[in-house]
């Protein structure tokens, strides 16, 4: 019996040694499709500068990336979550429950969400309330929320074209969708007194009635924004929701709507004048900084002036950089290793 027990202990010891020997020797990031090209660019630059193995970067959507990131603190889970919106309270709590405790929240830049259409389509000059009226599953009619009956853009606003409402956009796991719901649909709904009062009285009930998108006119098109661009050129009259970077890359194929009289540009997004402007983040496990080979150096490269500073190579790639003072604050916070506080919601 003793011999059997000793053998079992020996097997466990060898298995543990094997696990340690097989520990992951590369940086792993997963999440937002919007942040994906920026993290990929940093990964390539880091690898070229250091000669280290190129980090693994996956495009799973913000929600999918954070869920995997929060699954645990070991080698089987990403070191970094790419996000095109802030981490939610429920996600933070899931992280804590699974042993992912000290998390570094690093804002890396800005992006805008655009409503794009084929070059041949009429011009769109939308207001935020038009987004709510066109795309929410329930919309306000005769003083109450009803099933959305609108078929054409001209039905919801004077001067809008008579083309049918048909919008291709990201799925529920996407941070782009989350941001579009908050900045576009919810803010548009709050332009109406009844719904503004509902939000103040019961925010959860407000979101439950306003956020669901109509399934007959909103089409989930996956995390591949380039595929949405291709769909717009093949489907006359349709529109698509994606990040400003992909619009910049495809200006020869598509154009974008103005929102509340403001067109999305580098300047209007950086200043916050464009209503659908948002911040971009990476979330990093502090506990992995000295366990995953190269992770600290990779994040340092990401937050460097050469990468995410004004005129850096991520700006050339389409990211809109933080103001210099904020960028310096981000670098100092990473150097100090200051963990994020629990989100309020």
C-alpha positions in Angstrom: 0.0 0.0 0.0 2.8 2.3 0.9 4.6 1.5 -2.3 1.4 2.2 -4.3 1.0 5.6 -2.5 4.6 6.5 -3.2 4.2 5.6 -6.8 1.1 7.8 -7.0 3.0 10.7 -5.4 5.8 10.2 -7.9 3.4 10.3 -10.9 1.8 13.5 -9.5 5.2 15.1 -9.1 6.2 14.2 -12.6 2.9 15.5 -14.0 3.5 18.8 -12.1 7.0 19.1 -13.4 5.7 18.4 -16.9 3.1 21.1 -16.6 5.7 23.6 -15.4 8.0 22.6 -18.3 5.2 23.1 -20.7 4.1 26.5 -19.4 3.1 29.0 -22.0 6.2 31.0 -23.3 4.4 33.7 -25.3 2.0 36.6 -24.6 -1.7 35.9 -25.4 -4.3 38.6 -26.0 -8.0 38.1 -26.9 -11.0 40.2 -27.4 -12.3 43.2 -29.4 -12.2 43.0 -33.2 -11.7 46.8 -33.2 -8.6 46.6 -31.0 -7.4 43.5 -32.8 -5.4 45.3 -35.6 -3.7 47.6 -33.1 -2.7 44.8 -30.7 -1.5 42.8 -33.8 0.6 45.7 -34.9 2.2 46.1 -31.4 2.8 42.3 -31.4 4.7 42.4 -34.7 6.8 45.4 -33.6 7.6 43.9 -30.2 8.7 40.6 -31.8 10.8 42.4 -34.3 12.5 44.6 -31.7 13.1 41.8 -29.1 13.5 38.7 -31.3 10.9 37.0 -29.0 8.0 34.9 -30.2 5.2 36.9 -31.7 2.3 37.2 -29.2 -0.9 35.4 -30.0 -3.8 37.8 -30.7 -7.4 36.6 -31.2 -10.5 38.4 -32.3 -13.4 37.1 -30.2 -15.3 40.3 -29.5 -14.9 42.3 -26.3 -17.4 40.2 -24.3 -15.9 36.9 -25.5 -12.3 38.1 -24.8 -13.1 39.3 -21.3 -15.0 36.1 -20.5 -12.0 34.0 -21.5 -9.6 36.4 -19.7 -11.6 36.2 -16.5 -11.8 32.4 -16.7 -8.7 31.9 -14.5 -5.1 33.2 -13.8 -3.1 30.3 -15.3 -1.5 29.6 -18.6 -4.8 28.3 -20.1 -6.2 31.8 -20.1 -5.2 35.1 -21.9 -2.8 37.6 -20.3 -4.6 40.5 -22.0 -8.2 41.3 -22.9 -8.7 43.8 -25.8 -11.8 45.9 -25.2 -13.7 48.6 -27.1 -15.7 49.5 -24.0 -15.0 49.5 -20.2 -15.1 46.2 -18.3 -18.6 45.7 -16.7 -19.1 45.2 -13.0 -20.4 41.7 -13.6 -17.3 40.8 -15.6 -15.0 42.2 -12.9 -16.8 40.1 -10.3 -16.4 37.0 -12.5 -12.7 37.7 -12.7 -12.4 38.1 -8.9 -14.3 34.8 -8.4 -11.9 32.9 -10.6 -8.7 34.3 -9.0 -8.1 37.1 -11.5 -7.7 39.8 -8.8 -5.3 42.6 -9.6 -6.3 43.9 -13.1 -4.6 46.8 -14.9 -7.0 48.9 -17.0 -5.1 50.6 -19.7 -6.8 53.1 -22.0 -4.8 53.1 -25.3 -6.8 55.4 -27.5 -10.1 56.4 -29.1 -12.3 55.2 -31.9 -15.6 56.2 -33.4 -18.5 54.0 -34.4 -19.9 54.8 -37.9 -23.0 54.1 -39.8 -21.8 53.4 -43.3 -23.4 52.8 -46.6 -22.3 52.2 -50.2 -20.8 55.2 -52.1 -23.9 55.2 -54.4 -26.4 55.5 -51.6 -28.1 58.9 -50.7 -26.5 61.0 -48.0 -27.7 60.4 -44.4 -27.9 63.2 -41.9 -29.1 61.4 -38.8 -29.9 62.4 -35.2 -29.4 60.1 -32.3 -33.2 59.7 -31.9 -33.3 58.4 -35.4 -31.1 55.5 -34.5 -33.5 54.5 -31.7 -36.6 54.9 -33.8 -35.1 52.9 -36.7 -33.5 50.0 -34.8 -34.9 49.4 -31.4 -37.3 46.4 -31.3 -39.8 48.6 -29.5 -40.2 52.3 -30.4 -42.2 55.2 -29.1 -45.5 55.8 -30.7 -48.6 57.6 -29.4 -47.0 58.1 -26.0 -46.0 54.4 -25.4 -43.5 51.8 -26.5 -44.8 49.5 -29.3 -43.4 47.0 -31.7 -41.3 48.9 -34.2 -43.4 49.4 -37.4 -41.0 51.6 -39.4 -39.8 50.2 -42.7 -38.1 53.2 -44.4 -35.7 55.9 -43.1 -38.0 58.6 -44.4 -40.7 57.5 -42.0 -38.7 58.5 -39.0 -37.3 61.9 -39.9 -37.9 64.7 -42.4 -35.2 64.8 -45.1 -34.1 61.2 -44.7 -34.0 59.1 -47.8 -36.9 56.7 -48.6 -34.5 53.7 -48.7 -35.5 50.7 -46.5 -34.1 50.3 -43.0 -31.6 47.4 -43.1 -28.5 47.5 -41.0 -25.7 45.0 -40.7 -23.7 45.1 -37.4 -21.7 43.2 -34.8 -23.1 40.4 -32.6 -24.0 40.7 -28.8 -20.4 39.6 -27.8 -19.0 42.7 -29.5 -17.9 45.8 -27.6 -18.8 47.8 -30.7 -22.4 46.7 -30.3 -22.3 47.5 -26.6 -21.0 51.0 -27.3 -23.5 51.5 -30.2 -26.3 50.6 -27.8 -25.2 53.0 -25.1 -24.0 55.9 -27.2 -26.6 55.6 -30.1 -29.7 53.7 -29.1 -29.9 54.6 -25.4 -28.9 58.2 -25.8 -31.3 58.5 -28.7 -34.1 57.1 -26.6 -33.4 59.7 -23.9 -34.2 62.5 -26.2 -37.9 61.6 -25.4 -39.1 62.8 -22.1 -41.0 59.6 -21.3 -37.9 57.4 -21.8 -35.6 59.8 -20.1 -37.8 59.6 -17.0 -37.9 55.8 -17.2 -34.1 55.7 -17.2 -33.9 57.9 -14.1 -36.6 55.9 -12.3 -35.3 52.3 -13.3 -32.3 52.0 -15.5 -32.5 48.2 -15.7 -36.1 48.5 -16.9 -35.1 51.2 -19.4 -32.4 49.0 -20.9 -34.7 46.0 -21.0 -37.2 47.9 -23.2 -34.8 50.0 -25.3 -31.7 47.9 -25.9 -33.1 44.9 -27.8 -32.6 45.5 -31.5 -35.3 44.5 -34.0 -34.5 41.2 -35.7 -36.2 42.1 -39.0 -34.0 45.1 -39.8 -30.8 44.6 -37.8 -28.7 41.7 -39.0 -25.9 40.2 -36.8 -23.0 40.0 -39.2 -20.2 38.5 -37.0 -17.0 40.0 -35.8 -15.5 40.5 -39.2 -15.9 44.2 -40.1 -14.4 43.8 -43.5 -17.2 41.4 -44.3 -19.8 44.1 -43.4 -18.1 46.5 -45.9 -18.3 43.8 -48.6 -22.0 43.2 -47.8 -22.8 47.0 -48.2 -21.4 47.0 -51.7 -23.4 44.0 -52.7 -26.7 45.1 -50.9 -27.8 48.5 -52.3 -29.6 50.6 -49.7 -28.2 48.8 -46.7 -26.1 50.3 -43.9 -23.4 48.9 -41.6 -22.1 49.6 -38.1 -18.4 49.3 -37.4 -15.3 51.2 -36.2 -13.9 54.3 -37.8 -10.6 52.5 -38.7 -12.4 50.2 -41.1 -14.2 53.2 -42.7 -10.8 54.8 -43.2 -9.5 51.7 -44.9 -12.5 51.5 -47.2 -13.2 55.1 -48.1 -13.1 54.1 -51.8 -16.1 51.8 -51.2 -18.3 53.4 -48.6 -19.3 56.7 -47.1 -20.7 57.5 -43.6 -23.6 59.3 -42.1 -23.3 62.4 -40.0 -24.7 62.2 -36.5 -26.3 65.2 -34.9 -24.7 67.3 -37.7 -21.2 66.0 -37.0 -19.2 63.8 -39.4 -16.8 61.3 -37.9 -13.2 62.5 -38.5 -9.9 62.2 -36.6 -10.6 65.6 -35.0 -14.2 65.2 -34.1 -13.6 61.8 -32.5 -10.5 63.0 -30.6 -12.4 66.0 -29.2 -15.5 64.0 -28.3 -17.7 66.2 -30.6 -18.8 63.1 -32.6 -21.6 61.5 -30.6 -20.5 57.9 -31.2 -16.9 58.4 -29.9 -15.5 55.7 -27.5 -12.4 54.7 -25.6 -10.3 51.6 -26.4 -8.7 49.5 -23.6 -6.5 46.6 -22.9 -6.9 44.8 -19.6 -3.8 43.1 -18.2 -3.3 40.5 -15.4 -0.8 42.1 -13.0 0.0 38.6 -11.6 1.2 37.5 -15.1 3.6 40.4 -15.7 6.6 38.5 -14.4 5.3 35.0 -15.2 4.5 35.2 -18.9 7.8 35.8 -20.7 7.8 39.2 -22.4 4.4 40.4 -21.1 5.8 43.4 -19.2 7.9 44.4 -22.3 4.9 44.0 -24.6 2.7 46.2 -22.5 5.5 48.8 -22.2 5.7 48.8 -26.0 2.0 49.2 -26.3 2.0 52.3 -24.0 5.1 53.8 -25.5 5.2 57.1 -27.3 6.3 55.3 -30.4 3.2 53.1 -30.4 0.2 54.9 -28.8 1.5 58.4 -28.5 0.7 61.3 -30.8 2.2 60.5 -34.2 2.9 56.9 -33.2 2.6 53.9 -35.4 -0.9 53.0 -34.1 -2.1 56.4 -35.2 -0.8 55.6 -38.7 -2.9 52.4 -38.4 -6.0 54.4 -37.6 -6.2 54.7 -33.8 -6.9 58.1 -32.5 -4.4 58.8 -29.7 -5.1 60.1 -26.2 -4.2 63.7 -25.3 -0.5 63.9 -24.3 -1.3 64.5 -20.6 -3.6 61.5 -20.4 -1.1 59.4 -22.3 1.6 60.2 -19.7 -0.8 59.4 -16.9 -1.5 56.0 -18.4 2.2 55.2 -18.7 2.8 56.3 -15.1 -0.1 54.2 -13.9 1.2 51.1 -15.6 4.7 51.7 -14.2 3.2 52.0 -10.7 1.2 48.8 -11.3 -2.0 50.4 -10.0 -4.9 47.9 -10.2 -8.3 49.1 -11.4 -11.2 49.7 -9.0 -14.4 47.7 -9.3 -16.7 49.3 -11.9 -19.9 50.9 -10.7 -22.1 49.2 -13.3 
